[in-house]
Amino acid sequence: MKPKLKINKVSKIFVDDSGKKIEAIKDISVDVADKEFVAIVGPSGCGKTTLLKTVAGLLEPTNGEIYLNNKIINQPQKEMGLVFQNPASFSWLTVLENVEFGLKLQNIPERKRREIAGHFIDLVGLSSFEKSYIKNLSGGMKQRVAIATVLANNPDILLMDEPFSALDAQTRALMQELILTIWEETKKTVLFVTHDIEEAIFLADRVYVMSAKPGEIKDVININLPRDRTPEIKLSDDFLRIKKHISYIIRGEAIKAAHVNVESLRPKALRVGTHTWPGNSPFYLAREVGIYKKKKLDVELLSLEKEEDRIKALQNGEVDILNLTADGVVLAKERGLDLQIIACLNKSIGGDAILTKKEIKKVEELRDKTIAIERGWISHFFLLYVLKKHGMDEKNVKIVHMRGSDIGAALIANKVDAAVLWEPWLSQAQKLSSTKTLISTKEEPVIIDVLATTKDIAKKKNIEIKKFVNSWFESLNYADRNKERAHTLMAIPLGISTKELRELLKQLQFIDINYNKKLLGTKTNPGTLINLIDKISDVWLYNKQIKNKVNSKNLINSDFI
């Protein structure tokens, strides 16, 4: 049986301005059968996107042929649907209008195109957002619109280039499950390019592994895993075996591409599990202005957006220090991770809030109302804290768990009565006349970001950790002296403008060395942080999130201040 898509010894050579020839991909052959899901992975810069663009007809191959349904193609085909990293959509149109757009160009009657568009909008889980404008949607929701738009045009084959790479870890995982559901229903043929090995194994029937530039096919792995795949399969022995095999190949190719000795790829002196939000921007500032270098400190900042991912990374030996909230440290302690708070970073003074519909005037009116949160995270704690202060608990409200990026959209769309939001989604929602800020951390400053590690790591890497903590304070001092330059450098890793950063920084307070001393105290004279930890412990205990109240004194290590 001939494949639906056949890539036959395809090469692509570019010529730069100086006339130099650069070979991006070389002699690549890939077969994709009808209704098959095939993934392509490889090291950064190996030519994965070049290959997909060539298949899509956006680039002409230098050598080789591409066949679709046994016919040679060399230009874009209506039978191909393209989904890229940045979703292509019209921000001024609604979800329905976007999905209908291609059908309208085909002169399909209104009733029929509404029926088709509605089906695929429902398939991607956006039936409640048909009338919502694209500009008001989260990144994950925009990507769902893009997928629905492509599917509505009924392509024979889907070409997907890193479609989920710009999303946070949790949203990405949910999108992976969604695309499998869609594939099971539509049985579309899919060629999927990704840099994420887990994603490739989880989704595909077969995985092609590319070499370093010029990209060639290094290996082909059949994924003989049950097709009713759930996230739990990622923990199976077979899954981990395949992952280890592919990781080994790609690591070898990455080393080759970098032209470095393996010894130079040893773990960094200090690996920090953090996440990209304004309160952590001094970490990146310290790197950009050479504070780490001055201290002869090798630091690797690993962006892990969910607290549970950072905790897991520490448990797996992938990081040395965690950037958590104090309430997160208490939960981690309860779950068996012997953490110590070694420094306080920033305090939310308005950056987290409960937003409601206009008619809700006071906290007591939240009783029996539907409230959107991200369960087990900061928003969950803040809600429980506020409820407890007003004589209520989780049982007195109807909690809806959502991804952080979708919470604001749900409130705006009138799907919930209230929502616990944080930046950057908080400011966006606050600008709308339909919402009201019921209470924020400006009135209840109980959310503090901290650095934490285990007793063992604190002992083994004492010198490095002291240097790192001191780098935080130096970074704050630099920012105070050089605000304009500092804010520019701090905004870049966050992907926001300097103006946006400055607005967001108004809602938090960085914690300098003097404030740290006040909070952490000493072994013999504890600081005020223990009072906050007691409050946090009481809230988690009251709502049965922990079984025993933690010993606040044992949770603090002031040796690094």
KAPENOR-V196169 format. One record per backbone hydrogen bond with DSSP energy under -0.5 kcal/mol. NH is the residue of the N-H (numbers start at 1). CO is the residue of the C=O. If there is no record, write none. Layout:
BEGIN
nh=NH co=CO
nh=NH co=CO
END
This chain:
BEGIN
nh=4 co=32
nh=5 co=32
nh=6 co=67
nh=7 co=30
nh=8 co=6
nh=8 co=65
nh=9 co=7
nh=10 co=28
nh=11 co=63
nh=12 co=25
nh=14 co=22
nh=16 co=20
nh=19 co=16
nh=22 co=14
nh=23 co=21
nh=24 co=12
nh=24 co=22
nh=25 co=12
nh=26 co=215
nh=28 co=10
nh=30 co=7
nh=32 co=5
nh=36 co=33
nh=38 co=36
nh=38 co=190
nh=39 co=206
nh=40 co=192
nh=41 co=208
nh=43 co=210
nh=46 co=43
nh=51 co=47
nh=52 co=48
nh=53 co=49
nh=54 co=50
nh=55 co=51
nh=56 co=52
nh=57 co=54
nh=58 co=53
nh=59 co=53
nh=62 co=11
nh=63 co=11
nh=65 co=8
nh=67 co=6
nh=68 co=71
nh=69 co=4
nh=71 co=68
nh=73 co=66
nh=76 co=57
nh=80 co=77
nh=81 co=157
nh=83 co=159
nh=87 co=85
nh=89 co=87
nh=91 co=89
nh=93 co=90
nh=95 co=129
nh=95 co=132
nh=96 co=130
nh=98 co=94
nh=99 co=95
nh=100 co=96
nh=101 co=97
nh=101 co=98
nh=102 co=98
nh=104 co=100
nh=105 co=101
nh=106 co=102
nh=107 co=104
nh=108 co=103
nh=113 co=109
nh=114 co=110
nh=115 co=111
nh=116 co=112
nh=117 co=113
nh=118 co=114
nh=119 co=115
nh=120 co=116
nh=121 co=117
nh=122 co=118
nh=123 co=119
nh=124 co=120
nh=125 co=122
nh=126 co=121
nh=129 co=126
nh=130 co=127
nh=132 co=129
nh=134 co=93
nh=135 co=91
nh=136 co=133
nh=137 co=134
nh=142 co=138
nh=143 co=139
nh=144 co=140
nh=145 co=141
nh=146 co=142
nh=147 co=143
nh=148 co=144
nh=149 co=145
nh=150 co=146
nh=151 co=147
nh=152 co=148
nh=153 co=149
nh=153 co=150
nh=154 co=151
nh=155 co=150
nh=156 co=79
nh=157 co=79
nh=158 co=189
nh=159 co=81
nh=160 co=158
nh=160 co=191
nh=161 co=83
nh=161 co=159
nh=162 co=160
nh=162 co=193
nh=165 co=162
nh=167 co=164
nh=172 co=168
nh=173 co=169
nh=174 co=170
nh=175 co=171
nh=176 co=172
nh=177 co=173
nh=178 co=174
nh=179 co=175
nh=180 co=176
nh=181 co=177
nh=182 co=178
nh=183 co=179
nh=184 co=180
nh=185 co=181
nh=186 co=182
nh=187 co=183
nh=189 co=156
nh=190 co=36
nh=191 co=158
nh=192 co=38
nh=192 co=190
nh=193 co=160
nh=194 co=40
nh=197 co=195
nh=200 co=196
nh=201 co=197
nh=202 co=198
nh=203 co=199
nh=204 co=200
nh=205 co=37
nh=206 co=37
nh=207 co=221
nh=208 co=39
nh=209 co=219
nh=210 co=41
nh=210 co=208
nh=211 co=216
nh=215 co=24
nh=215 co=46
nh=218 co=209
nh=218 co=216
nh=219 co=209
nh=221 co=207
nh=222 co=220
nh=223 co=205
nh=224 co=222
nh=225 co=223
nh=229 co=227
nh=233 co=230
nh=234 co=231
nh=235 co=232
nh=236 co=233
nh=240 co=236
nh=241 co=237
nh=242 co=238
nh=243 co=239
nh=244 co=240
nh=245 co=241
nh=246 co=242
nh=247 co=243
nh=248 co=244
nh=249 co=245
nh=250 co=246
nh=251 co=247
nh=252 co=248
nh=253 co=249
nh=254 co=250
nh=255 co=251
nh=256 co=252
nh=257 co=253
nh=258 co=254
nh=259 co=255
nh=259 co=256
nh=260 co=255
nh=264 co=261
nh=265 co=262
nh=266 co=263
nh=270 co=298
nh=272 co=270
nh=272 co=300
nh=273 co=271
nh=273 co=321
nh=274 co=272
nh=274 co=302
nh=277 co=275
nh=280 co=277
nh=281 co=278
nh=283 co=280
nh=284 co=280
nh=285 co=281
nh=286 co=282
nh=287 co=283
nh=288 co=284
nh=289 co=285
nh=290 co=287
nh=291 co=286
nh=292 co=286
nh=294 co=290
nh=295 co=291
nh=296 co=293
nh=297 co=292
nh=298 co=296
nh=299 co=297
nh=300 co=270
nh=301 co=299
nh=302 co=272
nh=302 co=300
nh=303 co=301
nh=304 co=274
nh=304 co=302
nh=310 co=306
nh=311 co=307
nh=312 co=308
nh=313 co=309
nh=314 co=310
nh=315 co=311
nh=316 co=312
nh=317 co=314
nh=318 co=313
nh=319 co=313
nh=320 co=271
nh=321 co=271
nh=322 co=452
nh=323 co=273
nh=324 co=322
nh=324 co=450
nh=326 co=448
nh=329 co=325
nh=330 co=326
nh=331 co=327
nh=332 co=328
nh=333 co=329
nh=334 co=330
nh=335 co=331
nh=336 co=333
nh=337 co=332
nh=338 co=336
nh=339 co=337
nh=340 co=453
nh=341 co=555
nh=342 co=340
nh=342 co=451
nh=343 co=451
nh=345 co=449
nh=346 co=449
nh=347 co=509
nh=348 co=447
nh=349 co=507
nh=351 co=507
nh=353 co=421
nh=354 co=439
nh=355 co=353
nh=355 co=419
nh=356 co=436
nh=357 co=417
nh=358 co=434
nh=360 co=357
nh=361 co=359
nh=365 co=362
nh=366 co=363
nh=367 co=364
nh=368 co=396
nh=369 co=366
nh=371 co=369
nh=371 co=398
nh=372 co=418
nh=373 co=400
nh=375 co=373
nh=377 co=374
nh=380 co=374
nh=381 co=377
nh=382 co=378
nh=383 co=379
nh=384 co=380
nh=385 co=381
nh=386 co=382
nh=387 co=383
nh=388 co=384
nh=389 co=385
nh=390 co=386
nh=390 co=387
nh=391 co=388
nh=392 co=387
nh=396 co=393
nh=397 co=394
nh=398 co=369
nh=399 co=397
nh=400 co=371
nh=401 co=399
nh=402 co=373
nh=406 co=403
nh=407 co=403
nh=407 co=404
nh=408 co=404
nh=410 co=406
nh=411 co=407
nh=412 co=408
nh=413 co=409
nh=414 co=411
nh=415 co=410
nh=416 co=410
nh=417 co=370
nh=418 co=370
nh=419 co=355
nh=420 co=372
nh=421 co=353
nh=421 co=419
nh=423 co=351
nh=425 co=422
nh=426 co=422
nh=428 co=424
nh=429 co=425
nh=430 co=426
nh=431 co=427
nh=432 co=429
nh=435 co=432
nh=436 co=356
nh=438 co=354
nh=438 co=436
nh=439 co=354
nh=441 co=352
nh=443 co=440
nh=444 co=440
nh=446 co=444
nh=448 co=446
nh=449 co=346
nh=450 co=324
nh=451 co=343
nh=452 co=322
nh=453 co=340
nh=455 co=338
nh=458 co=454
nh=459 co=455
nh=460 co=456
nh=461 co=457
nh=462 co=459
nh=465 co=461
nh=466 co=462
nh=467 co=463
nh=468 co=464
nh=469 co=465
nh=470 co=466
nh=471 co=467
nh=472 co=468
nh=473 co=469
nh=474 co=470
nh=475 co=471
nh=476 co=472
nh=477 co=473
nh=478 co=474
nh=479 co=475
nh=480 co=476
nh=481 co=477
nh=482 co=478
nh=486 co=482
nh=487 co=483
nh=488 co=484
nh=489 co=485
nh=490 co=486
nh=491 co=487
nh=492 co=488
nh=493 co=489
nh=494 co=491
nh=495 co=491
nh=495 co=492
nh=496 co=491
nh=501 co=497
nh=502 co=498
nh=503 co=499
nh=504 co=500
nh=505 co=501
nh=506 co=502
nh=506 co=503
nh=507 co=504
nh=508 co=505
nh=509 co=347
nh=511 co=345
nh=512 co=510
nh=516 co=512
nh=517 co=513
nh=518 co=514
nh=519 co=515
nh=520 co=516
nh=521 co=517
nh=522 co=525
nh=527 co=520
nh=528 co=518
nh=529 co=519
nh=530 co=527
nh=531 co=528
nh=532 co=528
nh=533 co=529
nh=534 co=530
nh=535 co=531
nh=536 co=532
nh=537 co=533
nh=538 co=534
nh=539 co=535
nh=540 co=536
nh=541 co=537
nh=542 co=538
nh=543 co=539
nh=544 co=541
nh=545 co=540
nh=546 co=540
nh=552 co=550
nh=554 co=551
nh=555 co=551
nh=555 co=552
nh=556 co=553
nh=557 co=341
nh=560 co=557
nh=561 co=558
END
